[in-house]
Amino acid sequence: MLKNLLSIFILISPLLLFSQKKETINWITNNSIEIEDANPDSELKLFKQNTPQKFSNAKIYGFGEASHNTKEFFDLKAKFFKHLVKMEGVKTFIMEESYQAESGINEWISGGKGDLKTIAKNFNTGFWYTKEIVNLLQWMREYNQGKPQDQQIKFYGMDIQIGENLNKEIREFVDSNKISIDEKLLAVTDSAANKKIDYGKEEAWWQIQLPKLNELKQQILRSNLASEKYKNVLRSLDYLISYTEYASLVKEEYPKSTEFRDLKMFENVKYIVENLSKNGKVFIWAHNEHINKKEMHSTGSNIINLGRNLKDHYGDDYYAVGFDFGIGKINGLVSDKKKGNYWKTYDIEKPVRKTYAKTLMEVDKDIYFFQFNSNLEFFNEKSKHLLIGGGGYKPKPLHRILINKAYSDTYDALIFVKKISVPDYNLN
């Protein structure tokens, strides 16, 4: 009897799987919104006509990317940012980039001197040095032209991995306001800002500097200046303190420094939303693993990220949009002892087996957006997903960049791109 039941199960299992897959594809086909193209300058016509209410009601939009070096992800995010500026009044752009990039970029997009190459040099993250992203900055500049400051788009960095030049802003502030500060404390800002993080070794030096930097902060707070005067320099000092503390954690037990970095990005976003944004509406540009609303890496890791902090704090005001893809060209960093490290472009000719992308490729749309429905079992179950981080695509061994995700827990919505390509790094 048991043997007969087992035989029947083996026979009907493929039919059940086929039926579930067909149901999933039909649901996505009927409920997804086709994105006409990845041209960042064209309108989102179908999306405008079918915008989900939950999307419209949000105030903080996190747009991810399945890799840091994909043209279509960059262009589509630019396209959605422009849409949100026009339709929802979003004027605050926050990037997975350093605080130090802000002043130069904001000066330029407000009408300052320079060209696309000189403005791109403000970025401390090399992935953003592309034509797709500087073209978006050019659009911001054109949008801002003739508008008063309080109606202009503003650029902000939320990341804490760079300390360079933060000391200069602190020193200039102290000197120009003639604040009496212990020179030894100011020298600590120089040392901390100029010291690079050595990710390969543990250094107690960083931890020793933290009380000194905090004492400097207290001395500034105790000065007789009005709080409005030292508001900006405290941001700079807080970024330096965060950088120093992050550096002190890089060799601690994983994932301490990872969670700390994302916590600080959350705190920086929260400050920008509540103090610098005119209407509390912002657009966040970062990797999928930072913006997703659940956790980093595999479902169940419980590594709390930026998006989870935002969702816990802001609820449905935060809307997380992930990206996924099927095939195409993508860069990966190759480590070679003889040649040294170099970037190589790989051609992914078919979607990876047993991934969400394998099924999503079967929908008859090249690029599409859909909001997750918790009743659809396919996205509630874990499936494989390519995790392509700072080192880009690494095909050997492929299993190292494959993780298990339950998509309905991870994002509010997903943008799927069937075929991707590499960005344009030539700014001439």
C-alpha positions as CSV (number, residue, x, y, z in Angstrom):
1,M,0.0,0.0,0.0
2,L,2.8,2.4,1.1
3,K,4.7,1.5,-2.1
4,N,1.7,2.3,-4.3
5,L,1.1,5.7,-2.5
6,L,4.8,6.6,-3.0
7,S,4.5,5.7,-6.7
8,I,1.4,7.9,-7.1
9,F,3.2,10.8,-5.3
10,I,6.2,10.5,-7.6
11,L,3.9,10.6,-10.6
12,I,1.8,13.6,-9.6
13,S,4.6,15.7,-8.1
14,P,5.9,17.1,-11.4
15,L,2.3,18.0,-12.3
16,L,1.8,19.8,-9.0
17,L,5.0,21.7,-9.5
18,F,4.1,22.6,-13.1
19,S,0.7,23.8,-12.0
20,Q,2.2,26.0,-9.2
21,K,4.7,27.4,-11.7
22,K,2.0,28.2,-14.2
23,E,-0.2,29.8,-11.5
24,T,2.8,32.0,-10.5
25,I,3.6,33.1,-14.1
26,N,-0.1,33.9,-14.7
27,W,-0.3,35.9,-11.5
28,I,2.9,37.9,-12.4
29,T,1.7,38.4,-15.9
30,N,-1.7,39.8,-14.8
31,N,-0.4,41.8,-11.8
32,S,2.9,43.2,-12.9
33,I,3.4,46.6,-14.5
34,E,5.4,46.6,-17.6
35,I,8.2,49.1,-17.8
36,E,8.3,50.2,-21.4
37,D,12.1,50.6,-21.5
38,A,15.2,51.3,-19.4
39,N,15.7,54.8,-21.0
40,P,16.1,57.1,-17.9
41,D,14.6,60.0,-19.8
42,S,11.3,58.4,-20.9
43,E,8.1,58.5,-18.9
44,L,6.8,55.6,-16.8
45,K,3.5,55.7,-18.6
46,L,2.0,52.4,-17.6
47,F,3.3,52.7,-14.1
48,K,1.8,56.1,-13.8
49,Q,-1.6,54.6,-14.8
50,N,-1.3,51.6,-12.5
51,T,0.7,52.9,-9.5
52,P,0.0,50.7,-6.4
53,Q,-1.6,52.7,-3.6
54,K,0.9,51.4,-1.1
55,F,3.7,52.9,-3.3
56,S,2.0,56.3,-3.6
57,N,1.4,56.4,0.1
58,A,5.0,55.9,1.0
59,K,7.5,58.7,1.9
60,I,10.8,56.9,2.0
61,Y,11.7,54.9,-1.1
62,G,14.6,52.4,-1.0
63,F,15.7,51.4,-4.5
64,G,18.2,48.6,-4.5
65,E,20.3,46.9,-7.2
66,A,21.3,43.3,-7.6
67,S,24.8,44.4,-8.4
68,H,26.8,47.6,-8.2
69,N,27.8,47.6,-11.9
70,T,24.7,47.2,-14.0
71,K,23.6,49.8,-16.5
72,E,19.9,48.9,-16.5
73,F,19.6,49.1,-12.7
74,F,21.2,52.6,-12.7
75,D,19.0,53.8,-15.5
76,L,15.8,52.4,-14.1
77,K,16.5,53.9,-10.7
78,A,17.2,57.3,-12.3
79,K,13.9,56.9,-14.2
80,F,12.0,56.2,-11.0
81,F,13.7,59.0,-9.1
82,K,12.6,61.5,-11.8
83,H,9.1,60.1,-11.7
84,L,9.0,60.5,-7.9
85,V,10.3,64.1,-8.1
86,K,7.5,65.0,-10.6
87,M,4.7,63.0,-9.2
88,E,5.3,62.8,-5.4
89,G,7.5,65.8,-4.7
90,V,10.6,63.9,-3.6
91,K,13.5,66.3,-3.5
92,T,16.0,64.5,-1.3
93,F,18.4,62.0,-2.9
94,I,20.4,59.8,-0.5
95,M,23.1,57.5,-1.8
96,E,25.3,54.6,-0.5
97,E,28.1,57.2,-0.6
98,S,30.2,59.3,1.8
99,Y,29.2,62.5,3.6
100,Q,32.2,64.1,2.0
101,A,30.7,63.9,-1.5
102,E,27.7,66.1,-0.5
103,S,29.1,69.6,-0.7
104,G,30.8,69.4,-4.1
105,I,27.9,67.7,-5.7
106,N,25.3,70.0,-4.1
107,E,27.2,73.0,-5.2
108,W,27.3,71.8,-8.8
109,I,23.7,70.6,-9.1
110,S,22.7,74.1,-7.7
111,G,24.5,75.7,-10.6
112,G,28.2,75.7,-9.6
113,K,31.2,75.5,-11.9
114,G,32.7,72.3,-13.2
115,D,31.9,69.5,-15.7
116,L,30.7,65.9,-15.5
117,K,34.3,64.5,-14.9
118,T,35.2,66.9,-12.1
119,I,31.8,66.3,-10.4
120,A,32.2,62.5,-10.6
121,K,35.5,62.9,-8.7
122,N,33.5,63.8,-5.6
123,F,32.4,60.2,-5.3
124,N,34.4,58.0,-3.0
125,T,32.7,54.9,-4.3
126,G,34.2,53.9,-7.7
127,F,31.0,52.2,-8.9
128,W,29.3,55.6,-9.3
129,Y,31.9,56.9,-11.7
130,T,29.7,56.2,-14.7
131,K,28.0,58.1,-17.4
132,E,24.6,56.8,-16.2
133,I,25.0,58.4,-12.8
134,V,26.6,61.7,-13.8
135,N,23.8,62.0,-16.3
136,L,21.4,61.8,-13.4
137,L,23.3,64.6,-11.6
138,Q,23.1,66.6,-14.8
139,W,19.4,66.2,-14.8
140,M,19.2,67.3,-11.2
141,R,21.3,70.4,-12.1
142,E,18.9,71.2,-15.0
143,Y,15.8,70.6,-12.7
144,N,17.2,73.0,-10.0
145,Q,17.9,75.8,-12.5
146,G,15.9,78.9,-11.6
147,K,14.3,77.3,-8.5
148,P,14.8,78.7,-5.0
149,Q,17.0,76.7,-2.6
150,D,14.1,75.2,-0.7
151,Q,12.6,73.7,-3.9
152,Q,15.8,72.3,-5.3
153,I,16.9,68.6,-5.2
154,K,19.6,68.0,-2.6
155,F,22.2,65.1,-2.6
156,Y,23.2,63.4,0.6
157,G,25.7,60.6,1.5
158,M,24.8,58.1,4.3
159,D,27.8,55.8,4.4
160,I,30.6,55.8,7.0
161,Q,33.4,53.9,5.4
162,I,35.5,56.9,4.5
163,G,37.1,59.4,7.0
164,E,39.2,61.5,4.6
165,N,38.8,65.3,4.9
166,L,36.3,65.3,7.7
167,N,39.0,66.8,10.0
168,K,39.4,69.8,7.7
169,E,35.8,70.8,8.1
170,I,36.1,70.5,11.9
171,R,39.3,72.5,12.1
172,E,37.9,75.3,9.8
173,F,34.8,75.5,12.0
174,V,36.8,75.8,15.2
175,D,39.2,78.4,13.7
176,S,36.6,80.5,12.1
177,N,34.5,80.6,15.3
178,K,37.5,81.1,17.6
179,I,36.4,78.2,19.8
180,S,39.0,77.2,22.5
181,I,39.6,73.5,21.9
182,D,42.5,71.4,23.1
183,E,44.9,71.0,20.2
184,K,45.5,67.4,21.2
185,L,41.9,66.7,20.5
186,L,42.0,68.4,17.1
187,A,45.1,66.3,16.3
188,V,43.0,63.2,16.9
189,T,40.6,64.2,14.2
190,D,43.5,64.6,11.8
191,S,44.9,61.1,12.7
192,A,41.5,59.4,12.5
193,A,40.5,61.0,9.2
194,N,43.7,60.3,7.5
195,K,44.2,56.7,8.7
196,K,42.9,54.0,6.3
197,I,41.1,50.9,7.6
198,D,43.2,47.8,7.3
199,Y,40.5,45.1,6.9
200,G,43.2,42.4,7.3
201,K,44.2,43.1,10.9
202,E,42.8,44.1,14.3
203,E,43.9,47.5,15.6
204,A,43.2,48.7,19.2
205,W,44.2,52.2,18.1
206,W,40.8,53.0,16.8
207,Q,39.0,52.2,20.1
208,I,41.5,54.5,22.0
209,Q,40.5,57.5,19.8
210,L,36.8,57.3,20.4
211,P,36.7,58.9,23.9
212,K,38.8,61.7,22.6
213,L,36.5,62.4,19.7
214,N,33.5,62.3,21.9
215,E,35.2,64.7,24.3
216,L,35.8,67.1,21.3
217,K,32.1,66.9,20.5
218,Q,31.2,67.8,24.1
219,Q,33.6,70.8,24.0
220,I,31.9,72.1,20.8
221,L,28.4,71.6,22.4
222,R,29.6,73.5,25.5
223,S,30.7,76.5,23.4
224,N,28.5,79.6,23.5
225,L,27.5,79.3,19.9
226,A,23.9,79.0,18.8
227,S,23.0,75.4,17.9
228,E,22.2,76.4,14.3
229,K,25.8,77.4,13.9
230,Y,27.4,74.1,14.9
231,K,24.7,71.9,13.3
232,N,26.7,71.1,10.2
233,V,30.0,70.5,11.9
234,L,28.4,68.1,14.3
235,R,27.2,66.0,11.3
236,S,30.8,66.0,10.1
237,L,32.1,65.0,13.6
238,D,29.4,62.3,14.0
239,Y,30.5,60.8,10.7
240,L,34.1,60.7,11.8
241,I,33.1,59.1,15.1
242,S,31.1,56.5,13.3
243,Y,34.0,55.9,10.9
244,T,36.4,55.4,13.8
245,E,34.0,53.0,15.6
246,Y,33.4,51.1,12.4
247,A,37.1,50.7,11.9
248,S,37.4,49.4,15.5
249,L,34.9,46.6,14.7
250,V,36.1,45.3,11.4
251,K,38.0,42.4,12.9
252,E,35.4,41.6,15.6
253,E,33.2,38.5,15.3
254,Y,31.1,38.7,12.1
255,P,28.6,40.5,11.5
256,K,29.3,43.2,14.1
257,S,30.9,45.8,11.7
258,T,28.3,45.0,9.0
259,E,25.3,45.6,11.3
260,F,27.0,48.7,12.8
261,R,27.6,50.2,9.3
262,D,23.9,49.7,8.4
263,L,22.7,51.0,11.8
264,K,24.7,54.2,11.2
265,M,23.4,54.5,7.7
266,F,19.9,54.3,9.2
267,E,20.7,57.0,11.8
268,N,22.1,59.2,9.0
269,V,19.0,58.7,6.8
270,K,16.7,59.4,9.8
271,Y,18.6,62.6,10.5
272,I,18.3,63.7,6.9
273,V,14.6,62.8,6.8
274,E,13.7,64.6,10.0
275,N,16.1,67.6,9.8
276,L,17.2,68.3,6.2
277,S,14.3,67.1,4.0
278,K,11.6,69.8,3.5
279,N,8.7,67.3,3.3
280,G,10.1,64.1,4.8
281,K,10.1,62.4,1.4
282,V,13.4,60.8,0.2
283,F,14.8,58.4,-2.4
284,I,17.6,56.0,-1.2
285,W,20.0,54.5,-3.7
286,A,21.9,51.4,-2.4
287,H,22.5,47.7,-2.9
288,N,19.6,45.2,-2.5
289,E,21.2,44.0,0.8
290,H,21.0,47.4,2.4
291,I,17.5,48.5,1.3
292,N,15.6,45.2,1.7
293,K,13.2,45.4,4.6
294,K,14.1,42.1,6.4
295,E,17.8,41.3,6.8
296,M,21.1,40.8,5.0
297,H,22.0,37.7,3.1
298,S,19.9,34.5,3.5
299,T,16.4,34.7,5.0
300,G,16.9,33.7,8.7
301,S,20.3,35.3,9.0
302,N,18.9,38.0,11.3
303,I,21.6,40.4,10.3
304,I,19.7,43.6,10.7
305,N,20.3,46.0,7.9
306,L,19.4,49.6,6.9
307,G,16.1,48.6,5.4
308,R,14.9,46.6,8.4
309,N,15.7,49.5,10.7
310,L,13.8,51.8,8.4
311,K,10.8,49.5,8.2
312,D,10.7,49.0,12.0
313,H,10.9,52.8,12.6
314,Y,8.7,54.1,9.7
315,G,6.4,51.2,9.0
316,D,4.6,51.6,5.6
317,D,6.1,55.0,5.1
318,Y,9.2,53.0,4.0
319,Y,8.9,51.1,0.7
320,A,11.6,48.7,-0.4
321,V,12.1,48.0,-4.1
322,G,14.5,45.2,-5.0
323,F,16.0,44.3,-8.4
324,D,16.7,40.9,-10.1
325,F,17.8,39.8,-13.5
326,G,18.0,36.8,-15.8
327,I,20.9,37.0,-18.3
328,G,23.4,39.5,-19.7
329,K,26.9,40.9,-19.2
330,I,28.3,41.8,-15.8
331,N,31.7,42.6,-14.3
332,G,33.5,40.7,-11.7
333,L,36.8,41.3,-9.9
334,V,39.4,38.5,-10.6
335,S,42.1,37.9,-8.1
336,D,45.3,36.7,-9.8
337,K,48.6,36.3,-8.0
338,K,50.6,36.7,-11.2
339,K,48.6,39.4,-13.0
340,G,47.2,41.2,-9.9
341,N,43.5,42.0,-9.5
342,Y,41.6,43.0,-12.5
343,W,37.9,43.4,-13.7
344,K,36.5,40.9,-16.2
345,T,33.2,41.1,-18.1
346,Y,31.3,37.8,-17.9
347,D,28.4,36.8,-20.1
348,I,25.6,35.0,-18.3
349,E,23.8,33.2,-21.1
350,K,21.0,31.6,-19.1
351,P,19.4,32.2,-15.7
352,V,20.9,30.1,-12.8
353,R,18.9,26.9,-12.0
354,K,16.6,26.8,-9.1
355,T,16.5,30.6,-8.7
356,Y,13.6,33.0,-8.7
357,A,15.0,34.5,-11.9
358,K,14.6,31.1,-13.7
359,T,10.8,31.4,-13.3
360,L,10.6,35.2,-13.6
361,M,12.3,35.0,-17.1
362,E,9.2,33.1,-18.4
363,V,7.0,36.1,-18.0
364,D,6.4,37.7,-21.4
365,K,7.8,41.2,-20.5
366,D,11.4,42.4,-20.8
367,I,11.2,44.7,-17.7
368,Y,8.5,44.7,-15.2
369,F,7.5,45.9,-11.7
370,F,5.3,44.0,-9.3
371,Q,4.3,44.4,-5.7
372,F,4.4,41.2,-3.6
373,N,1.2,39.4,-2.7
374,S,1.5,37.4,0.6
375,N,-1.0,34.9,-0.7
376,L,1.2,33.8,-3.5
377,E,3.1,30.8,-2.1
378,F,5.9,30.9,-4.6
379,F,7.4,34.0,-3.1
380,N,6.8,32.9,0.5
381,E,9.1,29.9,0.0
382,K,12.9,30.3,0.0
383,S,14.6,30.1,-3.4
384,K,18.1,30.7,-4.6
385,H,19.2,34.3,-5.4
386,L,22.5,35.7,-6.7
387,L,24.2,37.8,-4.1
388,I,26.6,40.0,-6.1
389,G,28.5,42.4,-3.8
390,G,31.4,44.8,-4.1
391,G,33.6,42.3,-5.9
392,G,31.0,41.8,-8.7
393,Y,30.1,38.5,-10.3
394,K,32.1,35.4,-9.2
395,P,31.2,32.3,-11.3
396,K,33.8,29.9,-9.7
397,P,32.5,28.5,-7.5
398,L,29.1,29.8,-8.2
399,H,27.5,28.4,-5.0
400,R,29.4,31.0,-2.9
401,I,27.3,33.8,-4.3
402,L,24.0,31.9,-4.2
403,I,21.9,32.5,-1.1
404,N,18.3,31.5,0.0
405,K,15.8,34.3,0.1
406,A,12.0,34.4,0.7
407,Y,11.2,37.4,-1.6
408,S,7.8,38.3,-0.1
409,D,9.6,38.9,3.3
410,T,12.4,40.8,1.7
411,Y,10.9,43.6,-0.5
412,D,7.6,45.4,-0.9
413,A,8.1,45.2,-4.7
414,L,10.6,43.9,-7.3
415,I,11.8,45.2,-10.6
416,F,12.9,42.3,-12.9
417,V,15.2,42.9,-15.9
418,K,15.5,40.1,-18.3
419,K,18.8,41.2,-19.9
420,I,21.5,43.4,-18.3
421,S,24.7,45.1,-19.5
422,V,27.7,46.9,-18.0
423,P,27.6,50.7,-17.4
424,D,29.5,53.3,-19.4
425,Y,32.6,54.2,-17.5
426,N,33.9,56.7,-20.2
427,L,33.1,60.2,-19.0
428,N,35.0,62.0,-21.8
